[in-house]
Amino acid sequence: MQAYPLKSFAFMELAALAVLVLLGFCYVENAGVFSRHMIIHIALMTVAAPVLASLLLKLSSKSASVSTLFAAVTLQAALLFAWHSPLGIGLAMKGHAGTLLMQATLFFSALWFWLTVFNQTGEHLWRAVIALLLTGKLFCLMAVLLIFAPRVLYSMTAINMPIELADQQLAGLLMVTVCPITYVLAAVVLISRWFQTLSDTQSNVTSTAVAAENSSWQSR
């Protein structure tokens, strides 16, 4: 996906944003502090980060190693679950500084993740596909916990207002709708490019073999 992934990724990002906005309007009566926080969170990690990563690819053509990809996946997952633990949400909801720290660390970890994914080229594209599908599953797991939890998992917001169960469920619904779509569609784009790479490689091998055979016949 080294060759300008922004064009292939633009439609799915717009679709994800459209779904996010539509759900926000449909459930506006239930929207609260936590679901609004989730909208910003989703926009940063699944829209802003991959688009910026696509633009930054022009600055470097070096392919990311498997260890770098693993580190990026691990860091993003660790920060995601740490910040969405009761302790992490409590810290983020205490004030603007906590919220800014949370969103900044999640955004930059997502940016690194997308950079390493987009930097997988040629025969290494399958590694990026696995990373995307694994990350999508982790987001789904987090969202399912928010949707089907029988009680509120977090206590108070920044203005000492309790988070309502409907607000928590809406946040999970937004997350389970937009995030997996983004990661799965990105994986589909990568798989198509991977197959195209394999096809081009096979065509080159066949052309080389035919040229060598023709040269052999001419020399006889």
C-alpha positions, 0 to 999 in steps of 0.5 A: 500500500506504499503507492498513495493509499489515500485515494483508495482509503478516502471513500471508506473514511467518508463512509465511516464519518457518514455513519458516525454522523448519522448515528449521532443524529439518530440518538441525539437525545441519548448523547452525553459526555461519554458518547461525545468523547467517543466521537472525538476519539473515533475521529482521531484514531480512525480518520485523522490518523490514517489520513495523516499517515497517508500524507506522511508516506511521501516523506519516507519510502522505507518499509517497516519491519515486522518488529516495528509493526508488532510494537505499534500494534501492541502500543495502540492496544495497550493504550486503548485498554488502559485509557478505557479502564475505570482508572483511565476514564476517571483520569481523562474525565477529571479535566481538560488536561486529562482529556487532552493527554488521553486523546493525544497519546491515542492519536499518536499511537494510532498514527504510528500504527497506520504508518507501519501498516501503510509501510508494509509493501510487496510480499509483506502486505499480509502482515498489515492485514493481520494487524488490521484484523486483530486491531479491529477485533480488539475495538469490537471487544471494547465496544461490546463490553460498553454495549452489553454491560448490565451496569455503568462501568465508569463513575463520574464525568469532569463536571461530577455528573454520573455517566448514564447507561444509555450514554455508555451504550451509545458510545459502544454502538458508535465504536462497534459501527465505525471502527471495525468498518474502517479496519476491515475495509483497509484490510480489503484494500491491502488484500486486493493490492497484495493479490495484484502484487502477486499477479504482477510478480507471476507475470514478470516471471512468466515474461522472463521465462518466455524471453529466455526460451525465445533467446535459447531457440534463436541461438540454436 
